[in-house]
Amino acid sequence: PLADSYFAALHAVYAGLSVSHWINDGLMAIFFMLVGLEIKREVLAGQLASWSQ
């Protein structure tokens, strides 16, 4: 019974993109931000901080 309204909400278009597209882009942005922060931490204080390691 809720499937029709779920798919209608998920495929609704805002600013030229569907809601599922906005969700996918948002989650990818968060993922790559976390990856970048992890790499930064490793370069500054982790195993990537010096060439000898």
Secondary structure, 3 states (H helix, E strand, C coil): CCHHHHHHHHCCEECCEEHHHHHHHHHHHHHHHHHHHHHHHHHHHCCCCCCCC
